[in-house]
Amino acid sequence: MWQILGVAVFCGLLSPSVGTTPGIRAVFSITQFTQALTDTLNRDNLLEKNMKNLPISDFAFGGLLGILAKITDFKCVGVRNIVLTVAISDEKVNVKFSADLDISGHLVIPLDAIVSCIAHVNIDLSYALGNFVDGKFDIVNFQCVPTIEKIELVLLSGLLPILPVSAIKNSLSSDLVQQLCSVVRTVIDVVKNIWLGTANVVLPHGNIGNVHLKIAVMPTVADTFVGVDLFFRLHVSVTGLFIDIPETAASIAVPVLGSYWFCISIHPAVISIAVSVAIPQVPLEVSNIPAVFSKAEELKSALLAIIPAGALPELATGDISFEITIGKDALVAFDTTGGTVTLSAVVGIFAKKADGSKVSLVVVRCRITAKLTISVINNQLNLRLMLSDNVIELVSSGIGVTQLGSLLDPITTLVEEAVLTALNERPSDLQVKADADLSGIQQDAKHLHQCFIDLT
């Protein structure tokens, strides 16, 4: 259920907390919790498969009829019309469960015939969570009360007398009451393990490494929602290092559901980690040709205009190239509609002389401000940067350039077309996919923007 993110809603920060801060906090309404439970029970026919293992005793008729006839091989062959309602109180999950069990057996009289039954069953169960250790918990205080609403029975087109039919129903009812709770307990344990398996996961993060998610504390079972906190850490393949949220980071609040079924808060540090690992580890090399850089001719003209006379006798467009090194000190700040990323890049502009040697024309430092937009596409959290501002300053010049004003516009375009494109095209999404239990939830962009507040 909790393999985050089927939908993302970002909410505010609280005061700093002590110890490691979870990277993701989620709350699920009772409606969503019920839907997730129903989906899991129906996945791969989980409930039906376990009900088919329901042990049901043979039935022996009494008296003279018992010498000639008996019913054997009773078994559940199908489960239909599953209805679940969930309520939470006193930190317990209370589930009302109803279903129709299709049951069949063989009547031997001594000729074989099929006995067909439909058992309408109701089960009231409640359970609590406990014994939390290392991302896992147990189901404790499990209580189950089954009732058999009615049993519809067909025997040889109704040829058997009423008394044996009534006795068969009573026998089936008694057997089901004794067996159902053990089967339901097994099913609930399987559901728990499925959900744990989708919360405590290692997910691929492109060619960068792996995202590790793990339940941080015992899930919160409140009156109106179930809350889950997940630790977030990134394992970088190249270095082998883990990147964690600092222990000094401010805590994030449990999101407010409002009229929504599902809500997630993501720690700003998670976004910062995603941005930082998207920065290329080696300088970008870009050619100054129109097919690669749209303002190639403009940049060439601007350079020719500011190069001191005699410093470079000839400057062909195809001989210009760039080396762009993006700084590792990206800063992420958040506002009501998303975030802003501030980063730096050093752009070196080079040319080849007639003898084939390479000369540095200009090296500039760009201080880049970009708008960060956050969205969920194909069940993945995606980050995208759009240029807001670019300020340049001279670092050095091998040919005596001192004025940069005419270079600002083409270099800003270079930043947009090379630097931001490189960041946006790298696998900067968190690769955190929604489990099948959440696949029906859609993102509400308006709610995303309304709740993405105070993350500074």
SVG drawing of the C-alpha trace seen along z (x, -y; Angstrom):
<svg xmlns="http://www.w3.org/2000/svg" viewBox="-39 -46 90 95">
<polyline fill="none" stroke="black" stroke-width="0.4" points="0.0,0.0 2.7,-2.5 5.1,-2.2 5.1,-6.0 4.1,-8.0 0.8,-7.5 -0.1,-11.1 2.0,-13.8 0.7,-16.6 3.4,-18.6 2.7,-20.3 4.5,-22.4 7.2,-22.1 7.0,-21.8 9.6,-22.7 12.9,-20.8 12.9,-17.3 15.5,-15.2 17.1,-12.3 16.8,-11.2 14.0,-12.8 11.8,-10.7 12.0,-11.9 8.4,-11.1 5.2,-11.3 1.9,-10.1 -1.7,-9.8 -4.4,-7.6 -8.1,-8.3 -10.3,-5.5 -11.8,-5.5 -8.4,-5.0 -7.3,-2.5 -10.5,-0.4 -9.8,-0.6 -6.2,0.5 -7.3,3.4 -9.9,4.4 -7.4,4.2 -4.8,6.3 -7.4,9.0 -8.3,9.1 -4.8,9.1 -3.9,12.4 -7.1,13.7 -5.4,13.6 -8.7,14.1 -10.1,16.7 -6.9,18.7 -6.8,18.9 -10.5,19.6 -10.1,22.5 -7.9,24.0 -10.7,23.8 -11.0,27.3 -14.7,28.4 -15.7,31.7 -17.6,34.4 -21.2,34.8 -22.7,38.2 -26.4,38.7 -27.9,40.4 -30.1,43.4 -30.8,45.7 -30.0,42.9 -26.5,42.7 -25.7,46.2 -26.4,45.4 -25.5,41.7 -22.8,39.2 -21.3,36.0 -17.5,35.8 -15.0,33.4 -16.6,30.2 -14.5,27.3 -14.8,23.6 -14.6,23.1 -15.1,19.4 -15.6,16.1 -17.9,13.4 -19.5,10.1 -16.8,9.0 -17.8,6.0 -15.5,4.2 -16.0,1.4 -13.3,0.1 -13.4,-2.0 -10.7,-3.0 -11.0,-3.5 -8.8,-3.2 -5.8,-2.7 -7.4,0.5 -8.5,1.2 -12.0,2.6 -13.1,4.3 -16.6,5.5 -16.3,8.1 -19.0,9.9 -18.8,12.3 -20.5,15.2 -18.6,18.5 -19.4,21.0 -19.0,24.4 -19.4,27.8 -19.1,31.4 -20.0,34.9 -23.1,36.7 -22.7,40.5 -26.0,42.4 -24.1,44.6 -24.1,42.8 -22.1,39.5 -23.9,36.2 -22.8,32.6 -23.9,30.7 -23.9,26.9 -23.9,24.4 -23.7,20.6 -22.7,19.5 -23.4,15.8 -20.8,15.0 -20.1,11.9 -16.9,11.4 -16.2,8.7 -12.5,8.4 -10.3,6.0 -6.6,5.8 -3.8,3.5 -0.2,3.0 2.7,3.6 6.3,4.9 7.9,2.4 11.5,3.3 13.6,2.1 10.8,1.2 8.5,4.1 5.6,4.7 3.3,7.4 -0.5,7.6 -1.5,8.0 -4.7,8.3 -6.4,9.9 -10.1,10.6 -12.5,12.2 -16.2,12.9 -17.8,14.8 -21.5,15.2 -23.3,17.2 -26.1,15.1 -27.6,18.0 -26.7,21.0 -28.4,21.8 -28.2,25.5 -29.1,27.5 -29.3,31.3 -30.5,33.5 -33.1,30.9 -34.5,30.9 -35.4,34.6 -33.9,35.1 -36.2,34.6 -36.1,31.3 -34.6,32.6 -31.3,33.8 -31.0,30.5 -31.4,28.5 -28.9,30.8 -26.4,30.2 -26.8,26.4 -26.2,26.6 -23.1,28.8 -21.7,26.4 -22.5,23.4 -20.8,24.8 -17.7,25.8 -17.4,22.4 -17.7,20.6 -14.8,22.7 -12.5,22.3 -13.1,18.9 -11.1,16.8 -7.9,18.9 -8.1,18.3 -8.8,14.6 -5.9,14.3 -3.6,15.9 -4.9,13.5 -4.4,10.4 -0.9,11.5 -0.2,11.8 -1.7,8.3 0.6,7.0 3.7,8.6 2.7,7.2 2.4,3.7 5.7,4.0 7.3,5.2 6.1,2.1 7.3,-0.3 10.7,1.2 12.1,1.2 15.2,0.4 14.2,-1.3 16.4,-2.1 17.4,-5.7 18.4,-5.6 22.2,-5.0 22.9,-7.0 22.2,-4.4 19.3,-3.3 16.7,-4.9 16.2,-3.1 12.9,-3.6 12.0,-2.1 9.3,-2.6 10.7,-4.9 8.3,-4.3 5.1,-2.4 2.4,-3.6 -0.1,-6.0 -3.6,-4.6 -5.8,-7.7 -9.5,-8.2 -9.7,-9.4 -6.5,-8.2 -3.6,-5.9 -0.2,-7.7 3.2,-6.3 6.7,-7.8 9.4,-6.6 13.2,-7.1 14.7,-8.2 18.3,-7.6 20.1,-7.5 22.9,-5.1 25.2,-6.5 26.7,-3.7 29.8,-5.6 31.0,-6.5 29.3,-3.8 28.2,-6.5 24.8,-7.0 23.2,-10.4 20.8,-10.9 18.7,-13.7 20.8,-15.4 19.8,-14.6 19.6,-18.4 16.9,-18.9 13.5,-20.3 10.7,-17.8 7.9,-17.7 4.2,-17.8 1.7,-15.0 -0.3,-16.3 -3.8,-17.5 -6.2,-15.4 -9.0,-17.9 -11.4,-16.4 -8.7,-14.2 -8.1,-10.5 -4.4,-10.5 -1.7,-13.1 2.1,-13.1 4.7,-15.5 8.2,-15.2 11.1,-16.6 12.9,-19.5 16.1,-17.6 14.8,-14.8 14.3,-17.3 17.7,-18.8 19.3,-15.3 17.5,-14.6 18.8,-17.9 22.3,-17.4 22.7,-14.0 21.4,-15.2 24.4,-17.4 26.9,-15.9 30.1,-14.7 32.3,-15.8 32.3,-19.1 29.8,-19.4 31.5,-19.8 29.4,-21.8 30.2,-22.9 29.3,-26.4 27.4,-25.3 23.8,-26.3 22.5,-22.7 23.8,-22.4 23.5,-26.0 20.9,-28.2 22.8,-31.5 26.1,-30.3 26.3,-33.1 25.3,-35.7 28.0,-34.5 30.6,-34.5 29.8,-38.1 29.8,-39.3 33.2,-37.7 34.7,-39.2 33.5,-42.6 35.2,-42.5 38.4,-40.6 41.3,-43.1 42.8,-43.8 45.5,-41.3 44.7,-38.9 43.4,-36.3 43.7,-36.7 40.8,-34.4 37.8,-33.0 35.7,-30.5 32.3,-29.4 33.2,-25.8 36.4,-26.4 34.6,-27.6 33.7,-25.2 32.5,-25.3 33.4,-23.5 30.8,-23.9 31.4,-22.8 28.2,-22.9 28.9,-23.6 27.9,-21.1 26.5,-23.7 22.9,-23.9 20.4,-25.4 16.7,-24.6 14.1,-26.9 10.4,-26.4 7.3,-28.6 3.6,-28.2 3.9,-26.9 7.0,-24.8 10.6,-25.8 13.6,-27.8 17.0,-26.3 20.1,-28.5 23.3,-27.0 26.5,-28.1 28.3,-27.1 31.7,-28.0 31.7,-28.4 35.0,-28.3 35.0,-29.4 37.8,-28.0 39.0,-28.4 41.5,-26.6 44.4,-28.7 45.6,-28.1 48.2,-25.6 45.5,-23.5 46.4,-24.6 43.6,-25.4 43.3,-28.9 41.1,-30.1 39.1,-33.1 36.9,-33.8 36.0,-32.0 32.8,-33.3 31.0,-32.2 27.2,-32.0 24.9,-32.4 21.8,-30.7 18.3,-30.9 15.8,-28.4 12.2,-27.7 11.6,-24.1 8.4,-22.5 7.4,-19.2 4.9,-16.8 3.9,-13.1 4.0,-11.6 3.5,-7.8 3.6,-7.3 7.0,-9.0 8.0,-12.2 9.6,-14.4 11.6,-17.6 12.1,-20.1 14.1,-23.3 13.1,-26.4 15.5,-29.4 14.5,-32.5 17.7,-34.5 21.3,-34.4 24.1,-36.7 27.6,-36.4 31.0,-37.6 34.5,-37.4 36.8,-34.7 39.7,-35.0 40.5,-35.7 43.5,-34.5 43.1,-37.2 42.4,-40.3 38.6,-40.5 37.3,-42.7 33.7,-43.6 31.0,-40.9 27.8,-42.8 27.3,-41.7 27.9,-38.0 25.1,-37.9 22.3,-37.1 23.9,-34.3 25.5,-32.8 22.2,-32.8 20.7,-30.9 23.7,-28.5 22.8,-27.9 19.2,-27.3 20.0,-24.9 22.9,-23.1 23.0,-23.3 19.3,-23.0 18.7,-20.5 21.5,-18.3 19.8,-18.5 16.3,-17.9 17.3,-15.0 19.2,-13.1 17.2,-10.6 16.4,-13.2 13.0,-11.7 12.9,-9.7 11.7,-6.6 9.3,-6.0 6.4,-4.2 2.9,-3.7 1.9,-0.2 -1.1,1.4 -3.2,0.5 -2.8,-3.2 -2.9,-3.0 -6.4,-4.5 -5.5,-7.7 -4.8,-10.7 -2.8,-13.8 -4.7,-17.0 -2.4,-19.8 -4.4,-22.5 -4.2,-20.8 -0.5,-20.2 0.1,-23.9 -2.2,-24.9 -0.5,-22.6 3.1,-23.2 3.7,-25.9 6.2,-27.0 8.9,-24.5 11.8,-26.8"/>
</svg>
